[in-house]
Amino acid sequence: MTIRFHYPSAAAPAASWQPTKPPRFPLPRRLDYPQQVVGETAGGTVYVQDKGPRRETFELTFDHLPQDERDQAASFFDTVRKAASSFEFVDPEGQTHTVRWVNGFEFSQMVGGRWSGTIQLRKE
């Protein structure tokens, strides 16, 4: 039940990161239509216009990673330059998804030199 990150792909990775600790469960996986214009007339009729495609996102929260793994995550973040480059994410079920890293690198130092943080990924 390990997860892996490969840039640009698992077949020919220029950079990879495989945390030794799994992310915190449950793993939020959301589907949304983030760009919709919704309006309602005075008579109560609702009009909806989709302005973009459906989005699927993953949220991975890591607790108490050692310093070297935090550094590996930071190096991977620098390689993909946040959302500038897509990469492959292998989820705990072994499915491969092409994703982009959409939040900042926000890991906080915890007790004993360990690091915790959340990674948000958007599926392409």
DRENPA-3360 file (N, C-alpha, C; in nm, 2 decimals, always signed):
BEGIN
1 = MTIRFHYP = +0.08/-0.12/+0.00/+0.00/+0.00/+0.00/+0.09/+0.12/+0.00 ~ +0.19/+0.12/-0.08/+0.28/+0.24/-0.09/+0.23/+0.33/-0.20 ~ +0.27/+0.45/-0.19/+0.24/+0.55/-0.29/+0.37/+0.59/-0.35 ~ +0.36/+0.64/-0.48/+0.49/+0.68/-0.54/+0.45/+0.80/-0.63 ~ +0.55/+0.88/-0.65/+0.55/+1.00/-0.74/+0.66/+0.99/-0.84 ~ +0.63/+1.00/-0.97/+0.73/+0.99/-1.08/+0.72/+1.11/-1.17 ~ +0.83/+1.18/-1.20/+0.83/+1.28/-1.30/+0.93/+1.25/-1.41 ~ +0.89/+1.26/-1.53/+0.76/+1.28/-1.59/+0.67/+1.16/-1.59;
9 = SAAAPAAS = +0.73/+1.04/-1.58/+0.64/+0.92/-1.58/+0.72/+0.81/-1.51 ~ +0.64/+0.70/-1.48/+0.70/+0.59/-1.41/+0.79/+0.51/-1.51 ~ +0.76/+0.51/-1.64/+0.84/+0.44/-1.74/+0.98/+0.50/-1.75 ~ +0.99/+0.63/-1.74/+1.12/+0.70/-1.76/+1.13/+0.82/-1.66 ~ +1.15/+0.78/-1.53/+1.15/+0.89/-1.43/+1.28/+0.97/-1.43 ~ +1.27/+1.10/-1.43/+1.38/+1.19/-1.41/+1.40/+1.21/-1.26 ~ +1.28/+1.21/-1.19/+1.28/+1.23/-1.04/+1.17/+1.14/-0.99 ~ +1.19/+1.09/-0.87/+1.09/+1.00/-0.80/+1.09/+1.03/-0.66;
17 = WQPTKPPR = +0.98/+1.00/-0.59/+0.97/+1.01/-0.45/+0.87/+0.91/-0.40 ~ +0.91/+0.82/-0.31/+0.83/+0.72/-0.25/+0.84/+0.73/-0.10 ~ +0.74/+0.79/-0.03/+0.74/+0.80/+0.11/+0.74/+0.66/+0.18 ~ +0.81/+0.65/+0.29/+0.81/+0.52/+0.36/+0.69/+0.51/+0.45 ~ +0.63/+0.62/+0.49/+0.51/+0.62/+0.57/+0.39/+0.65/+0.48 ~ +0.28/+0.58/+0.49/+0.16/+0.61/+0.41/+0.10/+0.74/+0.46 ~ +0.02/+0.81/+0.37/-0.05/+0.93/+0.41/-0.16/+0.89/+0.51 ~ -0.21/+0.99/+0.58/-0.32/+0.96/+0.68/-0.45/+0.92/+0.61;
25 = FPLPRRLD = -0.52/+0.83/+0.67/-0.65/+0.78/+0.61/-0.76/+0.85/+0.69 ~ -0.87/+0.87/+0.63/-0.91/+0.84/+0.49/-0.84/+0.94/+0.40 ~ -0.83/+0.90/+0.27/-0.77/+0.98/+0.17/-0.88/+1.05/+0.09 ~ -0.90/+1.18/+0.12/-1.00/+1.25/+0.05/-0.98/+1.25/-0.10 ~ -1.08/+1.22/-0.18/-1.07/+1.22/-0.32/-1.20/+1.29/-0.37 ~ -1.19/+1.40/-0.42/-1.31/+1.48/-0.45/-1.33/+1.50/-0.61 ~ -1.46/+1.50/-0.64/-1.50/+1.53/-0.78/-1.58/+1.66/-0.77 ~ -1.56/+1.75/-0.86/-1.63/+1.88/-0.86/-1.63/+1.94/-1.00;
33 = YPQQVVGE = -1.72/+2.03/-1.02/-1.73/+2.12/-1.14/-1.70/+2.26/-1.09 ~ -1.57/+2.29/-1.07/-1.54/+2.42/-1.01/-1.57/+2.55/-1.08 ~ -1.60/+2.54/-1.21/-1.63/+2.66/-1.28/-1.77/+2.65/-1.34 ~ -1.87/+2.69/-1.26/-2.01/+2.69/-1.30/-2.06/+2.82/-1.27 ~ -2.14/+2.87/-1.36/-2.22/+3.00/-1.34/-2.36/+2.95/-1.31 ~ -2.41/+2.99/-1.19/-2.54/+2.95/-1.15/-2.63/+3.08/-1.13 ~ -2.74/+3.08/-1.19/-2.83/+3.20/-1.17/-2.97/+3.15/-1.15 ~ -3.05/+3.24/-1.09/-3.19/+3.20/-1.07/-3.28/+3.32/-1.11;
41 = TAGGTVYV = -3.39/+3.29/-1.18/-3.48/+3.40/-1.22/-3.57/+3.44/-1.11 ~ -3.64/+3.54/-1.12/-3.74/+3.58/-1.02/-3.85/+3.48/-1.00 ~ -3.88/+3.40/-1.11/-3.98/+3.30/-1.10/-3.93/+3.17/-1.05 ~ -3.80/+3.16/-1.01/-3.74/+3.04/-0.95/-3.68/+2.94/-1.04 ~ -3.67/+2.98/-1.17/-3.60/+2.89/-1.26/-3.45/+2.90/-1.24 ~ -3.38/+2.79/-1.23/-3.23/+2.79/-1.21/-3.17/+2.76/-1.35 ~ -3.07/+2.84/-1.38/-2.99/+2.82/-1.50/-2.84/+2.80/-1.45 ~ -2.78/+2.69/-1.52/-2.64/+2.66/-1.49/-2.57/+2.65/-1.62;
49 = QDKGPRRE = -2.45/+2.71/-1.62/-2.36/+2.70/-1.73/-2.23/+2.65/-1.68 ~ -2.18/+2.53/-1.74/-2.05/+2.48/-1.71/-1.95/+2.56/-1.79 ~ -1.85/+2.61/-1.72/-1.74/+2.68/-1.78/-1.61/+2.60/-1.79 ~ -1.61/+2.48/-1.74/-1.49/+2.40/-1.74/-1.52/+2.26/-1.72 ~ -1.42/+2.17/-1.73/-1.44/+2.03/-1.71/-1.45/+1.99/-1.56 ~ -1.50/+1.87/-1.54/-1.50/+1.82/-1.41/-1.36/+1.79/-1.36 ~ -1.34/+1.82/-1.23/-1.20/+1.80/-1.17/-1.21/+1.70/-1.06 ~ -1.10/+1.62/-1.06/-1.08/+1.52/-0.95/-0.96/+1.56/-0.88;
57 = TFELTFDH = -0.97/+1.57/-0.75/-0.85/+1.60/-0.67/-0.82/+1.50/-0.56 ~ -0.70/+1.49/-0.52/-0.65/+1.40/-0.41/-0.59/+1.49/-0.31 ~ -0.61/+1.46/-0.18/-0.54/+1.53/-0.07/-0.47/+1.42/+0.01 ~ -0.34/+1.44/+0.02/-0.25/+1.35/+0.09/-0.19/+1.42/+0.21 ~ -0.23/+1.37/+0.33/-0.17/+1.44/+0.45/-0.07/+1.34/+0.52 ~ +0.05/+1.39/+0.53/+0.16/+1.31/+0.59/+0.19/+1.35/+0.73 ~ +0.20/+1.26/+0.82/+0.23/+1.29/+0.96/+0.37/+1.24/+1.00 ~ +0.45/+1.32/+1.06/+0.58/+1.28/+1.12/+0.68/+1.22/+1.03;
65 = LPQDERDQ = +0.70/+1.28/+0.91/+0.80/+1.23/+0.82/+0.94/+1.27/+0.87 ~ +1.04/+1.18/+0.85/+1.17/+1.22/+0.89/+1.23/+1.33/+0.80 ~ +1.33/+1.40/+0.84/+1.39/+1.51/+0.77/+1.43/+1.47/+0.63 ~ +1.49/+1.36/+0.61/+1.54/+1.32/+0.47/+1.42/+1.30/+0.38 ~ +1.31/+1.25/+0.43/+1.19/+1.24/+0.34/+1.12/+1.37/+0.31 ~ +1.13/+1.46/+0.41/+1.08/+1.60/+0.38/+1.16/+1.66/+0.28 ~ +1.29/+1.64/+0.28/+1.38/+1.70/+0.18/+1.36/+1.64/+0.05 ~ +1.33/+1.51/+0.04/+1.30/+1.44/-0.09/+1.17/+1.50/-0.15;
73 = AASFFDTV = +1.07/+1.52/-0.06/+0.95/+1.58/-0.11/+0.97/+1.73/-0.16 ~ +1.05/+1.80/-0.09/+1.09/+1.94/-0.13/+1.16/+1.94/-0.27 ~ +1.25/+1.84/-0.28/+1.32/+1.83/-0.41/+1.23/+1.79/-0.52 ~ +1.13/+1.70/-0.50/+1.04/+1.67/-0.60/+0.95/+1.79/-0.64 ~ +0.91/+1.87/-0.53/+0.83/+1.99/-0.55/+0.91/+2.09/-0.64 ~ +1.03/+2.10/-0.62/+1.12/+2.19/-0.70/+1.13/+2.14/-0.84 ~ +1.13/+2.01/-0.86/+1.15/+1.95/-0.99/+1.02/+1.98/-1.08 ~ +0.90/+1.96/-1.02/+0.78/+1.98/-1.09/+0.73/+2.12/-1.09;
81 = RKAASSFE = +0.80/+2.21/-1.01/+0.77/+2.35/-1.00/+0.62/+2.37/-0.97 ~ +0.57/+2.31/-0.86/+0.43/+2.32/-0.82/+0.35/+2.27/-0.93 ~ +0.26/+2.34/-1.00/+0.17/+2.29/-1.10/+0.22/+2.31/-1.24 ~ +0.35/+2.35/-1.25/+0.40/+2.38/-1.39/+0.42/+2.25/-1.47 ~ +0.44/+2.14/-1.41/+0.46/+2.01/-1.48/+0.37/+1.91/-1.42 ~ +0.32/+1.83/-1.51/+0.24/+1.71/-1.47/+0.33/+1.60/-1.44 ~ +0.29/+1.50/-1.36/+0.37/+1.39/-1.32/+0.27/+1.27/-1.29 ~ +0.33/+1.16/-1.26/+0.25/+1.04/-1.23/+0.25/+1.01/-1.08;
89 = FVDPEGQT = +0.13/+0.99/-1.03/+0.10/+0.95/-0.89/+0.04/+0.81/-0.89 ~ +0.10/+0.72/-0.82/+0.05/+0.59/-0.80/-0.02/+0.58/-0.66 ~ -0.15/+0.56/-0.66/-0.22/+0.56/-0.54/-0.21/+0.43/-0.46 ~ -0.26/+0.42/-0.34/-0.25/+0.30/-0.26/-0.30/+0.18/-0.32 ~ -0.40/+0.19/-0.41/-0.45/+0.07/-0.48/-0.37/+0.03/-0.60 ~ -0.26/+0.11/-0.63/-0.17/+0.07/-0.74/-0.22/+0.14/-0.87 ~ -0.32/+0.22/-0.87/-0.36/+0.29/-1.00/-0.27/+0.41/-1.02 ~ -0.24/+0.43/-1.15/-0.15/+0.55/-1.18/-0.24/+0.66/-1.24;
97 = HTVRWVNG = -0.21/+0.78/-1.19/-0.29/+0.90/-1.23/-0.19/+1.01/-1.27 ~ -0.22/+1.08/-1.38/-0.14/+1.19/-1.42/-0.20/+1.31/-1.35 ~ -0.12/+1.38/-1.27/-0.16/+1.49/-1.18/-0.07/+1.61/-1.18 ~ -0.12/+1.72/-1.12/-0.04/+1.83/-1.09/-0.04/+1.87/-0.94 ~ +0.06/+1.92/-0.89/+0.07/+1.96/-0.75/+0.01/+2.10/-0.74 ~ -0.10/+2.12/-0.67/-0.17/+2.25/-0.68/-0.16/+2.34/-0.56 ~ -0.11/+2.29/-0.44/-0.09/+2.38/-0.33/+0.06/+2.41/-0.31 ~ +0.09/+2.50/-0.22/+0.23/+2.53/-0.19/+0.29/+2.41/-0.11;
105 = FEFSQMVG = +0.42/+2.42/-0.09/+0.49/+2.32/-0.01/+0.48/+2.37/+0.14 ~ +0.39/+2.31/+0.21/+0.35/+2.35/+0.34/+0.37/+2.23/+0.44 ~ +0.49/+2.21/+0.48/+0.52/+2.11/+0.58/+0.57/+2.18/+0.70 ~ +0.52/+2.14/+0.82/+0.56/+2.20/+0.95/+0.64/+2.11/+1.03 ~ +0.74/+2.16/+1.10/+0.82/+2.08/+1.18/+0.75/+2.05/+1.31 ~ +0.75/+1.92/+1.34/+0.68/+1.87/+1.46/+0.79/+1.83/+1.57 ~ +0.74/+1.76/+1.67/+0.83/+1.72/+1.78/+0.94/+1.62/+1.72 ~ +1.06/+1.63/+1.77/+1.16/+1.53/+1.74/+1.22/+1.55/+1.60;
113 = GRWSGTIQ = +1.20/+1.67/+1.54/+1.26/+1.69/+1.40/+1.18/+1.62/+1.29 ~ +1.06/+1.58/+1.32/+0.97/+1.52/+1.22/+0.89/+1.63/+1.15 ~ +0.84/+1.60/+1.03/+0.76/+1.70/+0.95/+0.63/+1.64/+0.91 ~ +0.53/+1.73/+0.91/+0.39/+1.70/+0.87/+0.34/+1.80/+0.77 ~ +0.26/+1.75/+0.68/+0.21/+1.84/+0.57/+0.11/+1.78/+0.48 ~ +0.05/+1.86/+0.40/-0.06/+1.81/+0.31/-0.02/+1.85/+0.17 ~ -0.04/+1.75/+0.08/-0.02/+1.77/-0.06/-0.15/+1.76/-0.13 ~ -0.19/+1.86/-0.22/-0.31/+1.85/-0.30/-0.27/+1.83/-0.44;
121 = LRKE = -0.33/+1.73/-0.50/-0.31/+1.69/-0.64/-0.43/+1.71/-0.72 ~ -0.42/+1.76/-0.84/-0.53/+1.77/-0.94/-0.51/+1.68/-1.05 ~ -0.61/+1.59/-1.08/-0.59/+1.49/-1.19/-0.61/+1.56/-1.32 ~ -0.53/+1.53/-1.42/-0.53/+1.58/-1.55/-0.65/+1.52/-1.63;
% end
